[in-house]
Amino acid sequence: MLLLETAFMPPVSYFAAIAEEFTLSYGRVVSLVPARLRLEACENYQKQSYRNRCRIYAAGGVESLTLPVVHEGGTSSLPIREIRVDWSRDWLPRMERAIVSAYESSPYFEYYRDSLFDILESRPEKLFDLNIRLIHYFLGKIGISADIDFSTEYERPGETAPGIRDLRGIIHPKRPSILKTEKPYWQVFAAKYGFKSDLSVMDLLFNEGPDSISYLKKIKI
């Protein structure tokens, strides 16, 4: 079983780790073994992490998109399930414009854009709920089957039960990527800046579409 934090439109490495736990083989009968995924639901919120940000490939290079949260009583001391998205600020139209500007020329953007924006525009109150919806969305569009549950108590890293692969704190914007091998896929601005690794999985989905699952299965982490 894989243990991960939630994340906002998580990076490719996040889904590569899940895909590594997922088995799909073709023959006379398609054999499918879902990934077993546990999401951390009992931690406190951590600033400057992927919990409320993602990285995209824009015309000027790699750009971070940050989802603002309501800061009340020391945000980092609040349980992740209690963190509220700050919908009082007019950030969503700007974020959607940034995504359109970055990916409108990608092969599959028009195919996925409306359904992705529908999730953002549903404006869930809690960050945790929004992230869960996005994780389910990307798993479904990529074609990864996963049995998902949630932690019921917080266990420190190194103290989890046997059989749990704990990647909490490992996939982080300030830490080196866990990807060991990753062949370039087509990116809109690669001719100008070269291939950019481990961006938000929407970069992969908009550019590779249905082939995203095959690409993820080839990655080594």
C-alpha positions in Angstrom: 0.0 0.0 0.0 1.2 3.5 -0.9 0.8 6.4 1.6 0.8 9.9 0.2 -0.4 13.4 1.2 -3.1 15.1 -0.9 -1.9 17.6 -3.4 -3.3 20.2 -5.7 -3.0 19.0 -9.3 -0.1 16.8 -8.2 3.2 16.4 -10.1 4.0 13.5 -12.5 6.1 11.8 -9.9 3.0 11.5 -7.6 1.1 9.6 -10.3 4.1 7.6 -11.3 4.3 6.2 -7.8 0.6 5.3 -7.9 1.0 3.8 -11.4 3.9 1.6 -10.1 1.4 0.0 -7.7 -1.2 -0.5 -10.5 -1.1 -3.6 -12.8 -2.7 -3.7 -16.2 -1.9 -6.5 -18.6 -3.4 -7.4 -21.9 -4.0 -10.9 -23.3 -7.1 -12.9 -24.1 -8.5 -11.3 -20.9 -7.6 -7.9 -19.6 -6.1 -8.3 -16.1 -6.3 -5.4 -13.8 -5.0 -5.1 -10.2 -5.9 -1.7 -8.7 -3.3 0.3 -6.8 -3.8 0.4 -3.1 -3.6 4.0 -2.1 -3.9 5.6 1.4 -4.2 9.4 1.6 -3.0 11.2 4.7 -6.1 12.7 6.3 -4.8 13.3 9.9 -1.8 15.5 9.3 -1.5 19.3 10.0 -1.4 21.6 7.0 2.2 22.3 5.6 3.0 25.5 3.9 5.0 25.8 0.7 4.2 22.2 -0.4 2.2 20.7 -3.2 -0.9 20.7 -1.0 -2.0 24.0 -2.5 0.3 24.6 -5.5 1.4 23.0 -8.8 3.9 23.8 -11.5 3.0 24.3 -15.2 5.0 25.0 -18.4 4.1 28.5 -19.5 5.4 30.7 -22.3 8.1 32.2 -20.0 9.2 28.8 -18.6 8.1 26.9 -15.5 5.5 28.7 -13.5 4.0 28.0 -10.1 0.2 28.3 -9.5 -0.8 28.7 -5.9 -4.2 28.2 -4.5 -4.7 30.7 -1.6 -6.1 29.3 1.7 -7.7 31.1 4.6 -5.1 31.9 7.2 -6.6 31.7 10.7 -5.1 30.9 14.0 -1.8 29.6 12.7 -2.6 27.7 9.5 0.2 25.2 9.9 -1.2 24.0 13.2 -4.6 23.2 11.7 -5.6 19.7 10.5 -5.5 19.4 6.8 -9.2 18.6 6.6 -10.0 22.0 8.2 -8.1 24.2 5.8 -10.5 26.3 3.8 -9.9 27.6 0.2 -9.9 31.4 0.1 -12.7 32.0 -2.4 -13.0 35.7 -1.3 -10.0 36.5 -3.6 -10.4 36.6 -7.3 -7.6 34.1 -8.1 -9.6 31.5 -10.0 -10.1 33.4 -13.3 -6.4 34.3 -13.3 -5.4 30.7 -12.7 -7.7 29.5 -15.5 -6.2 32.1 -17.9 -2.7 31.0 -17.0 -3.6 27.3 -17.8 -5.3 28.3 -21.1 -2.3 30.4 -22.1 0.1 27.6 -21.3 -1.8 24.7 -22.8 -4.3 25.9 -25.5 -1.8 24.6 -28.1 -1.4 21.2 -26.6 -3.0 18.2 -28.4 -5.5 17.3 -25.8 -6.3 20.5 -23.9 -9.7 21.1 -25.5 -10.6 17.5 -24.6 -10.0 17.8 -20.9 -10.3 21.6 -20.2 -14.0 21.9 -19.4 -14.2 18.9 -17.1 -11.1 20.1 -15.2 -12.4 23.6 -14.9 -15.8 22.4 -13.8 -14.1 20.9 -10.7 -12.3 24.2 -9.9 -15.5 26.2 -10.5 -17.5 24.0 -8.2 -15.6 25.8 -5.4 -15.5 23.3 -2.6 -15.1 25.0 0.8 -12.2 22.7 2.0 -8.8 22.3 0.3 -8.8 18.6 1.2 -12.1 18.0 -0.6 -10.9 19.9 -3.7 -7.6 17.9 -3.8 -9.4 14.6 -3.5 -11.7 15.5 -6.4 -8.8 16.4 -8.5 -6.8 13.3 -7.7 -9.8 11.1 -8.6 -10.2 13.1 -11.8 -6.7 12.6 -13.0 -6.6 8.9 -12.0 -9.8 8.4 -14.1 -8.6 10.4 -17.1 -5.2 8.7 -17.1 -6.7 5.2 -16.6 -5.3 4.2 -13.3 -7.5 2.1 -11.1 -6.9 2.7 -7.4 -8.6 1.5 -4.2 -8.4 4.6 -2.0 -8.8 5.0 1.7 -7.8 7.6 4.3 -5.6 7.5 7.4 -7.6 7.4 10.6 -4.7 8.5 12.8 -1.4 10.2 12.2 1.7 8.0 12.2 5.2 9.5 12.1 7.4 8.6 9.2 9.2 5.4 10.0 6.5 4.2 12.4 4.0 3.1 9.8 2.8 -0.6 9.7 4.7 -3.1 7.6 3.7 -3.2 4.0 3.1 0.5 3.7 5.3 2.4 1.3 5.4 5.9 2.9 6.2 8.7 0.5 4.9 11.5 2.7 7.2 14.5 2.6 9.2 12.9 -0.3 7.4 14.5 -3.2 7.9 18.2 -2.3 8.7 21.3 -4.4 11.8 22.0 -2.4 13.2 18.4 -2.6 14.8 16.6 -5.5 12.4 14.8 -7.7 12.0 11.0 -7.0 12.0 10.3 -10.7 15.1 8.3 -11.7 14.3 7.9 -15.3 11.9 10.0 -17.4 12.1 10.3 -21.2 10.9 13.6 -22.6 7.4 13.8 -23.9 6.2 16.5 -26.3 5.7 19.9 -24.5 4.4 23.1 -26.1 7.4 25.3 -25.2 10.1 22.6 -25.3 11.6 24.0 -28.5 12.3 27.2 -26.6 13.3 26.0 -23.2 13.8 22.3 -23.5 11.9 19.5 -21.7 10.8 20.3 -18.1 10.5 17.3 -15.8 8.0 16.5 -13.1 5.4 19.3 -13.7 1.8 19.0 -12.7 0.2 15.8 -14.2 -2.1 18.1 -16.2 1.0 18.9 -18.3 1.4 15.2 -19.2 -2.4 14.7 -19.7 -2.8 17.8 -22.0 0.2 16.7 -24.1 -0.1 12.9 -24.1 -3.8 12.3 -23.5 -4.7 8.5 -23.5 -1.0 7.6 -23.7 -0.3 9.1 -20.3 -0.7 5.8 -18.6 1.8 4.1 -20.8 4.3 6.9 -20.2 3.8 6.7 -16.4 4.3 2.9 -16.4 7.7 3.4 -18.1 9.0 5.8 -15.4 11.4 4.6 -12.7 11.2 6.1 -9.3 
